[in-house]
């Protein structure tokens, strides 16, 4: 079974600065997807960014970018120019690219990192 | 395009009762997954439906069941409710194309079991 670990329960950053959230995962599979989701106080889970494991290029979405290190099984999220609206819980998630049909192949989530933005 | 919708948004039940939650996916999405979120266990996968068939199932007791209709709408049922079933239940839909499968979540149903 895959596991996802987010070692930072809480992070704090000044508005307009850059912050990096860490995520490591454990898998024996070679083909999979990784995601970062954001969950603000409204509890709505919002997709931030997606990375396909077969792609060497790191994904980028505006102020959000990832550092994907496949060999190290690391998938960190960098938020540049932090804004007050970025305050939320951030979840790292893993999903197999191969559907086994017999196992739990939904998203496997980490415990989350609570990001606080200081004005 | 409208997002994933879930009804009801809030629900209060008592132990032993049963409950049915509903999820309408994004138009055109045929896969619907359900997750349970609790402070203690975090986010856990319940099951996934695709074309009215359960494709995958997480490690939950048989009291948790679901189904998907021909219009891709899905329902989740929990029978004989226990206090520990109090949670936020999230539904997610996805459009599986070219092997890329990104799940988009609804706002959730907050279930409280008394």
Interface residues (C-beta under 8 A of the other chain):
Chain A: X33 X35 X37 X42 X43 X44 X45 X46 X47 X50 X52 X91 X95 X97 X99 X100 X101 X103 X104 X105 X106 X107 X108 X109 X110 X111 X112
Chain B: X33 X35 X42 X43 X44 X45 X46 X47 X48 X55 X56 X57 X58 X59 X88 X90 X92 X99 X100 X101 X102 X103 X104 X105 X106 X107 X108 X110
